[in-house]
Amino acid sequence: MYLRIYFLLQNTFHYNLAYWSDKNEYNLSGGKTGFDSQETKLPTYWNMPFTKICLGMKIGQQINFIVINKQAGFLYSLMADGNYRGTSLGRNTWKKLIDSRASLQPNCNREGLNSHLRARIGINGNEQNDCNSSIGFGADTAHTCGNRAAHGGDNGDVTIKAICAALASHTDIPTGRKLQIFLRDPYTTKINTKSNRPVEEANRHCYVITKPDKGSGVVVMNKSEYVRLLKESSINYDSKFRSMSTKRPKMSGRPPKHYHPLLQKEKELATAAQRTLPKEIAQQVIQKGSRLGHLYGLPKTHKRRLAMRPILSAMGTYNFKLAKWLDEKLKPLSTNIHTISDIFEFVDALHDMEVDDRCVLVSYDVTSLFTNVPVDETIAILAEKAFQDDWLNKEHNLSITKAELVELLNIATKHQLFQFEGNLYEQIDGVAMGSPLGPPMANAL
């Protein structure tokens, strides 16, 4: 679990104010809304044990983190008495919180917690050894977070304002649990917490900031743990995924001038669509300038054992438009009298149902549903339904054969290409993750 701390542009969490030394909550509801303009202080400041303090600063769209290995019953116990507690990270490490503009005067170099009036947490420097410049959190200046240097800073005079975050982690609790918010700063651009994609990497080599799989909030994870859990839930299954090479394979005849597996997939789709579909529709389903799918994950923080839900962002991929068109045409074939469209229809059905006292409501969940759908069998079911009394051609004014529909479904749902960690992969079993055809094919089966 993490304790997230943000400092606001105003003096609410100024160095000398009682917020650092008391156990009073501040705007408790603000701790549930993610990265926004609400200041807040939560009880986690005085009741959550930790073994590390992760310090972060966001300047513009760049976020950098450093780590202090410090163990305590709670952060309050280290801050409230105002006593100095030193660290030994060094000037260069503290400067990593900023960017290439970071500046400190050469002397003093007093760093840690309650280090000086210039910073509750941070490092101070000075030309005359009395600590006037700083990089830190909870300063005595108008803006309580960032880097301030004057009169001889090693990178000149600077005033750099930042969003600051201090995240205290405990090794006994999964590091991907939902963040608990302490303070926050709306000074710079907000991070988009409504996106389905990970909102931002805090540091390309250290941390990932994303949303949880269930509910609201923000999750900060060590990047190595994020990658490990995502691999465990996806590409480590060699029966479902395989690594692909971008090198041109040996072939007879004149080799193509440019080779990439994605170009081959685009060509295959375009050839099939132009051969089987009317020209106007073929143009609609052929993606011009396609991209590779992008694999990412959402942490399942609601689970006792932290896991990851793999998600493939397929918008703009070579077969996305074709899959979407097929979904629209074939969706009626994937429903029956036992299918419900949403929770409201389910509630209405329960109201009209006579339930015996001995009945028990049971809910089933299928692990990795889409990747476990037998694609060939499901395509055969859909094709058989689509050509009963030539329904597909009559309903949508088409003129294609069952074999051609099967070919289009194969292209739209099988052997999806995607990238992860700079490497190319192919899904070799199950319905392509991220495909619009995933739900209707699962329902049809």
URMO-V90859 format. One record per helix or strand of 3 or more residues. SS is the DSSP state (a for helix, b for strand). FROM is the first residue (numbers start at 1). TO is the last residue. If there is no record, write none. Layout:
SS/FROM/TO
SS/FROM/TO
This chain:
a/18/20
a/28/32
a/44/47
b/50/59
b/62/72
a/76/79
a/91/95
b/107/116
b/119/126
b/133/137
b/145/149
b/158/161
b/163/169
b/200/203
b/207/210
b/219/222
a/223/232
b/241/243
a/261/276
a/279/285
b/293/299
b/308/313
a/320/334
a/343/351
a/370/372
a/375/386
a/388/396
a/402/413
b/417/420
b/423/427
a/437/444
